[in-house]
Structure formats: C-alpha cells, structure tokens
Amino acid sequence: MKHCLIGIRHLIIAFLLVFITGPAIAQDRGAQEYISQLAVQLQQALQRGLEQDLLDNDKHLDQIIDENILPYVDPALLSKRIFHPRWEDIIAAGKQSQAQSAVISSLRRTYRIALRSYSGQPFSVENSRDTPSYSVVRITVQTGQNAHLLDFAVRPTEGDWKVFDLSVDGVVLSKTLNSAIHQELSGDSIDAIISAINPQSDSQ
C-alpha cells in the first residue's frame, strides 16, 4: 500500500494546485478560472516555501495540508469511491468517520512527499470539460523532460468547489486505491478494509 501511495506522488504535486488558497475564489467564476487563479497563488506559495527552505519541515507541511488542502476535499464522496462497494457496510457499522480519517491520513502522508518534491516545476491549466453536475480541469506539470497530465474532477458543493477525484496520465486515484484493497473489500472485516488504506489508522 505504501508503494501505491508513493507511486502517485507526481499526481499529488499538481493536486496541490487546487487547494493552497482560501475560499475567496467563488464557485460562480467557473471551474477552469477557479483553478487557474488557485494555480497562480499556489506557484507563489510554493516558491516562497522553496526559497525559505521550509518544504522539508514536517510540522510546516502538516500545517499547510491541514489548513489549506484538506478543507477543499470532499472526504465523504472520495471515501465512497475508494471503498466501493463496501461503503454502505461501513456506514451501517458506524465507521464512516474512521474510514474517512484513514483516507485523509494516507493523503496527508503522500502530500508531504509531494511538497518536498517541488522544485519550481512549470505548469499550465487547460480548459475545463463541463457537465451539468461536475467539471474536469486538466493541469499540465512539466518535470524535467517529462510532462504529466492531471485531471481534477470538481463539483459545486454548498457554494464552493470540492474535488472528489483526480487522475494522472489517465490513472484515477480512487480506482487505484480501490484496486489496492481489493482483497480486503472481499472480506468480512470492516476494520481490515479501513486499515488496508492506512495501516496506522485507528479503526476501533
């Protein structure tokens, strides 16, 4: 599981583009414009952190993640997609909070890796693909000689945009994690399912 999460670190670098800012950017500006503005602010924030040599400090990284990233995730919908088809069983067992905490803990560890990896890579935001219920916005991240294509699925939720899934070069995060715990999803133990996402989580 650890290798699976580390393997998506390049995805998470661009994932941060969606979140490091406050809620001042309104939903009615559109998904593509919303993420474009966030991307500008993010590049400035990451560059400052890079210049101040703060991107190796776990305490600083956790503060950034907890205050500026996690509030913009839809943990319930993301968890539902990751734990499919056992999400209703998790709810019936009264363990949805533990399950969401396990997902967030896994993402927090992965974000630390991504933030440390940032070294001033250029990126660009492309046009969004819009549907009546959600939008997908693509960000191109240039890393050395390679370019990674990252798609962010966002939906309007209570006046704000929320990210409920993302992909890198066509590999979808929720599907990747869902496949990684396929064996546990086939078993009877809800605790084992939750622990498979994050072995350090408290699923009691």
Secondary structure as the mmCIF struct_conf table of DSSP 4:
data_model
#
loop_
_struct_conf.conf_type_id
_struct_conf.id
_struct_conf.beg_label_comp_id
_struct_conf.beg_label_asym_id
_struct_conf.beg_label_seq_id
_struct_conf.end_label_comp_id
_struct_conf.end_label_asym_id
_struct_conf.end_label_seq_id
HELX_RH_AL_P HELX_RH_AL_P1 LYS A 2 ILE A 6
TURN_TY1_P TURN_TY1_P1 GLY A 7 ILE A 8
HELX_RH_AL_P HELX_RH_AL_P2 ARG A 9 PHE A 15
HELX_RH_3T_P HELX_RH_3T_P1 LEU A 16 VAL A 18
TURN_TY1_P TURN_TY1_P2 PHE A 19 PHE A 19
BEND BEND1 ILE A 20 THR A 21
TURN_TY1_P TURN_TY1_P3 PRO A 23 ALA A 24
BEND BEND2 ILE A 25 ILE A 25
HELX_RH_3T_P HELX_RH_3T_P2 GLN A 27 ARG A 29
HELX_RH_AL_P HELX_RH_AL_P3 ALA A 31 GLU A 51
TURN_TY1_P TURN_TY1_P4 GLN A 52 ASP A 53
TURN_TY1_P TURN_TY1_P5 LEU A 55 ASP A 56
HELX_RH_AL_P HELX_RH_AL_P4 ASP A 58 ASN A 68
TURN_TY1_P TURN_TY1_P6 ILE A 69 ILE A 69
HELX_RH_3T_P HELX_RH_3T_P3 LEU A 70 TYR A 72
STRN STRN1 VAL A 73 VAL A 73
HELX_RH_AL_P HELX_RH_AL_P5 PRO A 75 ILE A 82
BEND BEND3 PHE A 83 PHE A 83
TURN_TY1_P TURN_TY1_P7 HIS A 84 PRO A 85
BEND BEND4 ARG A 86 ARG A 86
HELX_RH_AL_P HELX_RH_AL_P6 TRP A 87 ALA A 92
TURN_TY1_P TURN_TY1_P8 ALA A 93 GLY A 94
HELX_RH_AL_P HELX_RH_AL_P7 GLN A 96 SER A 117
BEND BEND5 SER A 119 SER A 119
STRN STRN2 PHE A 123 ASP A 130
BEND BEND6 PRO A 132 SER A 133
STRN STRN3 SER A 135 THR A 143
TURN_TY1_P TURN_TY1_P9 GLY A 144 GLN A 145
STRN STRN4 ASN A 146 THR A 157
TURN_TY1_P TURN_TY1_P10 GLU A 158 GLY A 159
STRN STRN5 ASP A 160 VAL A 168
TURN_TY1_P TURN_TY1_P11 ASP A 169 GLY A 170
STRN STRN6 VAL A 171 VAL A 172
HELX_RH_AL_P HELX_RH_AL_P8 LEU A 173 ALA A 180
TURN_TY1_P TURN_TY1_P12 ILE A 181 ILE A 181
HELX_RH_AL_P HELX_RH_AL_P9 HIS A 182 LEU A 185
TURN_TY1_P TURN_TY1_P13 SER A 186 SER A 186
BEND BEND7 GLY A 187 ASP A 188
HELX_RH_AL_P HELX_RH_AL_P10 ILE A 190 ILE A 197
TURN_TY1_P TURN_TY1_P14 PRO A 199 GLN A 200
BEND BEND8 SER A 201 SER A 201
#
